[in-house]
Each structure stands twice: as structure tokens, then as C-alpha cells.
């Protein structure tokens, strides 16, 4: 019997394992993901923070009084500027649970509103991303695979949306729907519902997903394995589900963080203009608007949510770039206009 060891075949890793291993080695992408997850966890703790601090971030508390070092301090202080008319909100105390970032013009805890506002911004941007990907992917799949009149009609509809500047279209839709909401048959969405900005933001970005997906499907439509399935009489829906959709999955995954960053910026812009999230709800955009009049006396009311938006968007974009490089280094996914 030979003592020579039998060489065992080396187990090869699948493409997903290789991609995520490459992503894990990308320090910038992992650091960005960690930062974004910390922001998400902080925002999810909003109800716990408000309960612990004993504040209602949605109710005006102009006559509230808190204790600092054993002394009673009013949340709204008498103004000492000019003629001494009006009141100035309490500045940052730097004490968690006790107006850490100070108060806004309504005497509300800015820290608590920051966490609740972040929760709204994250929910809206995340839901709008899912909405956009579902509608955009469906439109791209159908247009690219079936072609003909179907492709022509869907492509022209997408071109109509594509022709409008993003913010102009979003602002126009918001102004039209903000007063009466959306009522189409059994669908009834009130003007103050968070679903309203979700749908508006989701609609305006559909062409930015559908067009790249359609292009990929057109290429796959003429590949050998799809042509073979067609010749064998496999139903179109089965080919789309089993053969084409798995081949565009990486593109859809890359779209998630990039679209979420764009949606967060759009939601913040609409809320800043008072046509996004409606009172008493809050988002980072509405908090910036609340702090606009306090820039010279309490600048943190506006600067902190602005910084939160900037950090979140930057983290999502850096992570999205790392995800794209890991899943498909040759991919050139672009959300801007050609």
C-alpha cells in the first residue's frame, strides 16, 4: 500500500462568497456600513430615549422647566437682545436625557426630535427604495423581454418621467397631493401620511432603475440559454423568473444603497419646503426648517440634522461603491442622466 497521500480536491467558493469576502476586505465600505448601522440603531431607539427623558418631541412645551445642577431653568429664556422682546430656546446642556442638544422654537427636545426625525427619514427613504426597485424592475423586465409595442409604450412612459427634472417633478406632485392626499378607488392615502412622500419619491426615480434593467434584459434576451428556453417552449414568465431575474440580482443589490441615499436627499428637500413630512411628524428636513430662524442663536438645531443627512448619504454612497466593486467590478451603474 502506497504511503503517498491522496490529494483531495480543493473546495471552491461560490461567486457570492467570493464577492462578500472581497467586500469584507474593503475597509472604507465596511466603515461606512458600520457608521450607517449606528445611525439606524440610534434612530430606532427614539421611543426609548423619549420615554427615558420624559419628553414629548411632538408637543409644544413653551412653559417647561428643567433642573440643571439643582437649579430650575426654563426651556424658553427671555431674550436679552435688542429690546428684550420674545424668547430664546434653551441651548445644549450636553446631558443625555435632559435637552442634550437644547430646545427648538416650540420648546421641544431637539435630541428626541432628531432621533424621531431620523426614523421618519430612514423609513421613507427605505420604503421609497423598495417601491422604486419593484416598479422599475417590473417595467424593465417586461419592456426588455417582450419588446415590440409593449417596449415602445413602456419606454415612452419612462421617457415622459425622465424628461422632468427630479426635484421639479417631486415638488409638483407633492403640491398637488399635499392638500387632499391620494384617492384612487380603494386606495385612500391622507395628506399627512408618510406613505405620500414614499409614493412620490418612488415614482420619480422609477426611470433611473427601469432603463438600466431594460438594457440588461435586452442583452440577456439574445443569450444562448434564454433562446434555448424559448425554443423549448418554456413560458415567458418562467424564463423571466428563473433565467433573467437571477442574472440582474447583483445590479438590484447595488441599486439599494445608492437609491436610498438619493431618496433621503429628496425627502429632506421636500420636508424642508413643507411639502414632505407633515406636522406633528418630524424628519431631518423639517427640523432644519424649524432651526432656520435660530441659526444665529441656536445653530445646532439646524446644523445637527444637516450633518446627519450628510453623514448618512456619504456612508450609503461609499458602501454602495464598495458593494458594486465586489459584486461586479465591470458594472457601471449610474443613476444620473447620460
Helices and strands as residue ranges (DSSP letters): H 15-24, H 27-44, H 46-53, E 65-68, E 71-74, E 76-78, E 87-89, H 110-146, H 148-163, H 166-178, E 182-184, E 187-189, H 194-204, H 206-221, H 224-231, H 236-239, I 240-244, G 245-248, H 249-272, H 284-291, G 292-294, H 300-327
